[in-house]
Amino acid sequence: MVYEYRFVPVGEQALNVVFEATINAEENRLIHSLAHTLLKSIGKDGGITGIIPAYHTLTVNFDIFQTNYAELTKQITSIIEKHSFLENEGKKHVIEIPVCYDEEFGPDLDAVSKYGKTTFDELIRTHTEEPYLIYMMGFMPGFAYMGSVPSKIAMPRLRNPRAKVPAGSVAIAGKQTGMYPVEAPGGWRLIGRTPVKLYDYNHPEPRYFAGDYIRFKAISKKDFYYIQKLDLDGEYQLNELDQGEFF
């Protein structure tokens, strides 16, 4: 397979590897695989200080005292042309996130339901049916950009964003779905909320990463408050599902 890509300098200490400007799971998996390969084959010893995968780009930060733009682009080109990064496509992590799809937590449930000409139950089944790929992390710590939402419920974002969106809110914006890790302004359509704390600056290990998959599980309001208490007490663990169910 021939990949179309180009390099773009980002200041003196970073570069972007830019692939085709499309949003699809296959291309994004290749980007994550390439990121893993660069960390493994070049890594800190070779001057890489950080890697940020996005929808169709990969940002590579580097130490100018160890390497430079020309040397890195040469190394990355060799890896891409040899297709050696494909060897790093390994196990897919599917993480289950409990969500209460209730109008108290999802003020846009009715609007999204009408948009898709579905009942609430059909909307919930549609949103929880398949796992979503985390294409990238961004906007704020712990915010996962996921897709792709089925077309019939892929309602565009609000024209006028809300000043405050509660932490844990699960939302839709076109073909994307996401979870607000902390309270923040936002214009996505709110359809539910998870009782799980998605981001904790006191907790060094994130609960999910770009390249993982999220499967939403519908829960009752009673279970919401029960899980919320368990999570606050540090007694709740997210389930990792068997990838064989989906892939």
C-alpha positions in Angstrom: 0.0 0.0 0.0 1.3 3.5 -0.9 0.6 6.2 1.8 0.2 9.8 0.9 1.9 12.0 3.5 4.0 15.0 4.0 6.1 16.7 6.7 5.4 20.1 8.1 7.8 21.8 10.6 6.2 23.0 13.8 8.6 25.6 15.2 12.2 24.5 15.9 11.4 21.4 18.1 8.5 19.6 16.4 7.2 18.3 13.2 3.9 17.0 11.8 3.5 13.9 9.7 0.3 14.8 7.8 -1.6 12.0 6.0 -4.7 12.3 3.8 -7.2 14.8 5.3 -9.9 12.2 6.0 -11.4 10.9 9.2 -11.5 7.1 9.2 -10.6 4.3 11.6 -8.1 2.5 9.4 -6.0 5.6 8.8 -6.1 6.6 12.5 -5.0 3.1 13.6 -2.0 3.4 11.2 -1.1 6.7 12.9 -1.2 5.1 16.3 0.8 2.2 15.1 3.4 4.6 13.6 3.5 6.5 16.9 4.2 3.3 18.8 6.9 2.4 16.3 8.7 5.8 16.6 8.7 5.6 20.4 10.1 2.1 20.2 12.6 2.4 17.4 13.8 6.0 18.0 12.4 7.1 21.3 14.1 9.3 23.9 17.6 8.0 23.1 17.1 9.2 19.5 15.8 12.6 20.6 12.0 12.2 20.6 10.5 14.0 23.6 6.9 13.5 22.9 4.3 12.2 20.3 0.8 13.5 19.8 -1.5 11.4 17.5 -4.6 13.2 16.1 -7.2 12.3 13.4 -4.9 12.3 10.4 -1.7 13.8 11.8 1.1 12.8 14.1 3.1 15.5 15.9 6.6 14.5 16.9 8.4 16.7 19.4 12.2 16.4 19.6 15.3 17.7 21.4 17.3 19.9 19.0 20.5 18.9 20.9 20.1 15.3 19.9 18.5 15.3 16.5 17.0 17.7 13.9 14.1 18.1 11.4 16.1 16.6 8.5 17.3 13.6 10.4 13.9 12.7 11.8 12.1 13.1 8.5 14.6 10.7 7.0 14.1 8.1 9.8 10.3 8.4 9.7 10.2 8.2 5.9 12.2 5.0 6.0 9.8 3.5 8.6 6.7 4.4 6.5 8.1 3.2 3.2 9.2 -0.1 4.7 5.7 -0.5 6.3 7.5 -1.7 9.4 5.2 0.3 11.6 2.3 -2.1 10.7 4.0 -4.8 12.8 2.9 -2.9 15.9 -0.8 -3.2 15.4 -1.6 -5.3 18.5 -4.5 -5.9 20.8 -7.3 -3.5 20.8 -8.4 -2.2 24.2 -12.2 -2.0 24.6 -13.2 -0.1 27.8 -16.7 -0.1 29.1 -18.1 3.2 30.4 -21.4 3.2 32.3 -23.8 5.9 31.2 -27.2 7.0 32.6 -29.3 8.1 29.6 -31.9 10.2 31.5 -33.3 13.6 30.6 -31.9 14.9 33.9 -28.4 14.1 32.6 -29.1 14.4 28.9 -31.1 17.6 28.2 -30.7 17.0 24.4 -32.1 13.5 24.4 -35.4 14.7 23.1 -33.9 16.8 20.3 -31.5 14.0 19.2 -34.4 11.5 19.3 -36.5 13.7 17.1 -33.6 14.4 14.7 -33.2 10.6 14.2 -36.9 9.9 14.3 -36.3 7.3 17.0 -37.6 6.6 20.4 -35.4 7.2 23.5 -34.8 3.4 23.7 -33.8 3.1 20.1 -31.5 6.1 20.5 -29.8 4.5 23.5 -29.5 1.1 21.7 -27.9 2.8 18.7 -25.4 4.8 20.8 -24.4 1.7 22.9 -24.4 -0.9 20.1 -20.8 -0.7 19.0 -17.5 0.5 20.5 -16.1 3.9 19.5 -12.5 4.5 18.5 -10.7 7.2 20.4 -9.2 9.1 17.5 -7.4 11.7 19.6 -7.3 13.4 23.0 -7.7 17.2 23.1 -9.7 20.3 24.0 -9.0 19.6 27.7 -7.3 16.8 29.7 -9.2 13.6 29.4 -11.5 14.6 26.6 -11.7 11.8 24.0 -12.8 12.5 20.5 -14.5 9.3 19.4 -16.4 8.0 16.3 -18.1 7.2 14.3 -21.7 7.9 15.5 -24.4 6.2 13.3 -25.8 8.7 10.8 -29.3 8.6 12.1 -28.4 10.1 15.5 -25.4 12.2 14.2 -27.0 15.5 15.1 -24.9 18.7 14.6 -23.6 20.6 17.6 -25.5 23.4 19.1 -25.4 26.8 17.4 -24.9 28.5 20.8 -22.7 26.5 23.2 -23.6 26.1 26.9 -21.6 28.1 29.4 -21.4 25.1 31.6 -21.5 21.4 30.8 -21.3 19.1 33.9 -18.4 16.7 34.3 -19.1 13.2 33.0 -21.6 14.4 30.4 -21.7 12.2 27.3 -22.4 14.0 24.1 -22.8 13.9 20.3 -21.6 16.4 17.7 -22.3 15.0 14.2 -20.4 11.8 13.7 -18.3 12.3 16.9 -19.2 11.4 20.4 -17.3 12.4 23.5 -17.3 12.7 27.3 -16.6 15.9 29.3 -14.0 15.0 31.9 -14.6 18.2 33.9 -17.1 21.0 34.0 -16.5 23.2 31.0 -18.3 25.2 28.3 -19.4 23.1 25.4 -21.6 22.9 22.3 -22.1 19.2 21.9 -25.5 17.6 22.3 -25.8 16.1 25.8 -27.5 12.7 25.9 -26.3 11.2 29.2 -23.8 11.2 31.9 -21.3 8.7 33.4 -20.9 8.5 37.2 -17.2 7.7 36.7 -14.6 10.4 37.3 -12.9 10.6 33.9 -10.0 12.9 34.9 -8.2 13.3 38.2 -5.0 15.5 38.3 -4.0 13.6 41.5 -4.1 10.3 39.5 -1.1 10.0 37.2 -2.5 7.1 35.1 -5.3 8.0 32.6 -8.2 5.7 32.4 -8.1 5.5 28.6 -5.8 6.6 25.7 -6.0 7.6 22.1 -6.2 4.4 20.1 -8.4 2.7 22.7 -12.1 1.9 22.1 -15.0 2.9 24.4 -18.2 0.9 24.6 -21.0 2.7 26.5 -23.3 0.7 28.8 -26.7 2.0 29.7 -27.4 2.1 33.4 -30.3 3.2 35.6 -30.3 6.3 37.8 -30.1 4.1 40.8 -27.0 2.4 39.5 -25.6 5.8 38.5 -25.5 7.0 42.1 -24.3 3.6 43.4 -21.3 3.5 40.9 -20.6 7.2 41.6 -20.1 6.4 45.3 -18.0 3.4 44.6 -15.8 5.4 42.2 -15.4 8.3 44.7 -14.3 5.7 47.3 -11.8 4.3 44.9 -13.6 1.0 44.8 -14.8 1.0 41.1 -12.8 -0.5 38.3 -13.7 0.0 34.6 -14.3 -3.2 32.7 -12.1 -4.1 29.8 -14.1 -6.1 27.3 -12.9 -9.0 25.1 -12.0 -7.5 21.8 -13.2 -10.8 20.1 -16.7 -9.6 20.7 -16.3 -6.8 18.2 -13.3 -7.4 15.9 
